[in-house]
Amino acid sequence: MSAGEGCLAVRGFTGERRVRTDALVSLRRYGGIAAHLVLRDAHGRWLELDLHVLETNPLLWHLLDAGARRSLENGTLRHGRQVLQELADRIDGQEARAVFTASGLL
C-alpha cells in the first residue's frame, strides 16, 4: 500500500489498484470483525482495503481523510460521509488514547 497527496494505491494478487482520494465518489464499509472499505473515484477506479491498515498507520489514515474531505468540498463524494465521520471518530480516538497512555495520563 502506498499513498501520496490525493492518491492511494494497493498492490494485490491481481496487480495494483489506485484511486484519487481527492476525487472519490463513494466510500463504503463492509463486514463486521474483518471490516474493509471500498473506495471508488470519479475516474471509474476502485480499491478495497482492510480497516486494520488504517488503524495501524495514522499517516495513511490522515492522507485518506484529507483527500476524502477535498472530495466532499469538491462535491464528488456522494456516498460515505457518515462512514468517513465514524472512521475519524474511531481512529482519532485511538490515537488520542495512545498519546494519553504514553504520557501517563491514562
N, C-alpha and C positions, 0 to 999 in steps of 0.2 A: 504494500500500500504506500502511496506517496501523495503528497499534497503540495500545492503552491497557491499563490494568490488566485482565487477564482477557479481552481481546478482540483479535482480529486480523482485518483486512479487506483484501481485494484487489479492485481495480477492473479489469475486463477488458472485452472486446468485448460480452459479454452482460450487463453490469451489474456490480453489486458482490456479492461473496460474503463472508460474515462467519462466524466461528466463535468460540465461547467457549473460550479456551485453558485455562481452569480447569475445563472440563467435557469434555475430549477423551476419546473412546473409542478412537480409533486414530490413529496417526501412521506412515505408510508412505513408504518411499523407493523411487523408481522411476528407471530409467535409469542410464547409465554416466557419460559425459563431461558430458552436459547433464542431470544429475540433478535431480529435483524431489521435493517432498514433497506428499502428500495428507493433509490433516488432516480428521478428522470429529469432531463433538461430539455430546453426548448429546441434543441437540435436533434431530438429523437434518440439520444444516447441514454443509457441507464446502467446502473450498477447496484449490486447488493453487498451489504457489509454487516458484520456481526456487531451488535451494540457494545459488546465487551471491548472491542478495539477502541471505540471512542471513550469508554470509561477509563481505560488504562493509558490513554495517550491524550492528555489535556491540550497539547498544541494542535493535534489533528482535529479535536473537537472544536477548538476555537476558530480554526480555519474554515471548517464546515459551517459553523454558526455564523461567522461573518459573511460568508458567501450567501447563505440562505437568507440572511437579513437584507442583503443587497437585492436578492430576488424578490423579496417582499416589497422593498422600496420601488423596484422597477415594475412591479405588478405582474411578474411572470409566475410567481408561486401561488397556484390556485388551490392546492390540496396539501395540507401538512402543517398549517400554522400551529394547531394545538399540539401535534407531535413534537414540533420544534420547541415549544414552550415547556412541555413535560420533560424533554431531554435536558434542556437548560437547567430547570429546577433540580433534576436528579444529579446531573454531572457536576454542576457548580456547587451543589450542596455537599457532594462527596469531597470535592477539592477543599471547601471551607473546613469540613470536619478534619481532614488530614492536616491542614495548617494548624488548627487549634490543638490537635493531638500532639503534633511535633513541638509546639511551643509550650506544652504542658497545661494548657487551659481546659482540656477535657480529660 
